[in-house]
Amino acid sequence: MFWRRTTGHGAFDGLLTGTVTAALHYGLTLPRGAVPGIKGGFLGAVLHTYPSEMALNFWTALFAWTGCFVATLVISLVTTRNKTDEELVGLVYSLTPRVKEDYLPWYKRPVILAVLVLVGSTILNVIFW
């Protein structure tokens, strides 16, 4: 979790809302050329047609994330928090102490490895463009 104010009810109901939002969006939309019921549109009425399956998947994920985020935020604000900051250490990102990696050799540090992977993937994208 990234926000210490998130409650258990907010988190659970947010995930539930995101799942329902994704199912509704997927059930009411369809990619171009697809048969309803197989690649979306299983709720009968197709409200929107996307140019591809990837577009449908992207927008479904965006609607699900937005529904989850908004529901978690609203429900957490209207429910009472029952955990102290001390009880949330190790669970909430902002309350957890950062791990020091200075003792590791350079080839075992995640930041350096991430930069190497980014540079490598950029080079491969340029070569195979």
N, C-alpha and C positions, 0 to 999 in steps of 0.2 A: 504494500500500500504506500501511496505517496502523500496522503493527507491524513494527519492525525485525528481529524474530526470525523472521519468516516466511521459509521456505526455498523454493527453486524447486520441490522435490518436493512440499512442503506445498501450495503455491499450485496447481500443476497437478492434483494428486490431489484437492484440495478442489473445484476446478471440475468435475472428472470425477464426483466423488461427488454434487455438487449436481445435475448433469445426470441421472445415473442415478436419484437419489432423485425428481426431478420426473417422469421417465418412468414409474417404478414407481407413484407416487401417482396420476398421471393415468390410467394403464392399469388401476388397480384400483378407481377411483371413477367416479361418473357423476352428472351433474345430473338432477334430477327430470324425467321425461318424455322423456329423450333415448334414442336408440337406441345400444346398445353398439357400439363400434368407430368411431363418428363423433365424438362429443363426449366421449370418455373410455371407460373400460371395455374397451379393446381387448385386454387380457390374458385375457379370459374371465370370471373370477370377479370380481363386483362386491362389494367389501367394505363400501362406504359410498355412500349417495346424498345429494347435497347439494341444497338447495332451489333453487339457480340455477346457471347457468354461471359467473357472477361469483364466487360462493362457492367453486366448484371451482377457479377460477383463483387466487383469493387463497390458499387453503390449499395449493395446489400450490407457489406461490411461497414460502410460509412454510416448507414442508417442504424445498424445494430450498435456501433460504438457510441453514436450520439444519444440513442435511447438509454443505453447503459449509463453513460456519463451524467446525463441530466437527471435520471431517476436516482442514481446514487447520491448526487449532490442534494437534491430536494429532500429526499427521505432522510438523509443524514442530518440535515438542518432542522427537521421537524421532530426527530427522535432524540432522546437524551443519550448522552455519552456516558458509558458506565465503566470505562477503563481509564486509569491514570496514565500519564506519560511514562512512568516507570514500568508499567505493565506492557507498554507497547514497544519498548526497546527490543530490537531484533526483528520486529514485525513491520514497523513503519520506517521507510527509508530515511526521512529527515532526523529521526531519533536514534538511528543506529550508527555507532562509531565506524569511521572509514578504515578499511584494511590498508595497512602500509605495505607496499611491495618493494621498498628500497633494497631489501636484502636479497631479492631474487636476481639471477643473472638476466641480462637484457633479452634473451630469447625466450624467457618464461613470463615476461610482463605483458599483460593483456593489451595495454595501450600501444606498445611497440608492435605487437603482432597484428593489431587492428590496422595500424597505419600501413604495415607491409602488405596485408591483404587488400586494402584499398588501392594502394599503388599498383599492385599486381593486376587487380581486376580492371583498373583504368587502362593499363598498358594493353591487356588482352582485348578490351573493348575497342581501342584505337586500331589495333592490328586487324581484328576481324570485323570491322565496321563494314 
